[in-house]
Amino acid sequence: MQKEEEKNSAGTGLVQTMKTELSAADWPKEGSVIEVALMKKVPRKAYFDMGRFGTGIVYGVEYMNAKEALRDLEPGARAHAKIVSLDGPDGHIELSIAEAGRQKLWQAAKELAEAGEVVKAKVIGANAGGLMVSVATPAGEELRAFLPVSQLSTEHYPKVADGDRTKIAEELAKLEAQELSVKIIDVNTRTNKIIVSEREVLAANMKDLLAAYSVGQVVPCIVSGVADFGVFVRFADNPQIEGMIHISELDYKLVENPKELVKVNDELTAKITDIKEGRVFLSLKALKEDPWTKLPAEIAPGSAVEGRVYKLNPFGAIVALPGDLQGMVHVSEFGGQDEMKAALAPGQTYRFVIDAVKPEEKRIMLKMKR
């Protein structure tokens, strides 16, 4: 026992002496990655030549973690190793081959992100939140990364009308095994996550294409997809450009589902409302006359009017009125939701009395005609 302690003490002393002698040569620090050469492998241990820094050792858990990598190494072969401890067993420097590989991959990811390089990503899995992908580095290594739905190109964005997560996952699953062009936009070593974007790759090209257009311009479009939040359209004169018409820009009245107004392949004329970051936003509403600028004579407090129930919600009933307007009957008019549902049915026409008209708020309050 005493001899073993003296041996370890002597080894530690040797390391300290070497540190002092090599202080001018930047003695490597714990956590740094250096290149080493395999000297020999023994059961559960591998020794590496670290040049003027002495001998390194991979053992214990680190040996098990690097078992596959070590299996392919022959004496003299070079590898990258991460320094775990400067004071390892028998005065050797403790190394990790597995950690060095991971650190090297993270460094490669950071370099690709900083350079803004476009890389190929193979889709290896999908869920409602996005795609799991494998990214190839210039050195031929593989990085596992995540491509969120929000970072997909409009071509690959799941155009699911009702926002059903199961359906979104099914649509994204159709992309499995495909290869996409992406950019690495975030490398987080703390959470072990790499985020990539397909949209960023297209943004630069799209900016060039959109340079020929300006806000306020009216363009012919073809509906390429319908989602619960709006409509995707391609420019008729330049199908490479796909824009978005948000549900709030479809009409002046409330639209519950865009499919009520349009379907895929419909030809539309829309006005460009915004161009930013390689994306273009349009409006159908902007090309329609605002019904609030000229109210029909019958839309006045105290007037009786016929209206068709468009939708029932917890606050009341939305009613379609003459002049392409909408009014609302508050749920309190019925006493509760159950009573309202018993009195009114969506799609049916009833007689109402206009209780109040507030053009500045674009609101018409109704009561049931008794």
Secondary structure by P-SEA (a helix, b strand, c coil): caaaaaaaaaaaaaaaaaaaaacccccccccbbbbbbbccccccbbbbbcccccbbbbcaaaaaaaaaaaaaccccbbbbbbbccccccccbbbbbaaaaaaaaaaaaaaaaaaabbbbbbbbccccccbbbbbbbccccbbbbbbbcccccccccccccccccaaaaaaaaaaaccbbbbbbbccccccccbbbbbccccaaaaaaaaaccccccbbbbbbbccccccbbbbcccccccbbbbbccccccccccccccccccccccbbbbbccccccbbbbbccccccccccccccccccccccccccccccccbbbbbbcccbbbbbcccccccaaaaaaaccccbbbbbbbccccccccbbbbbccc
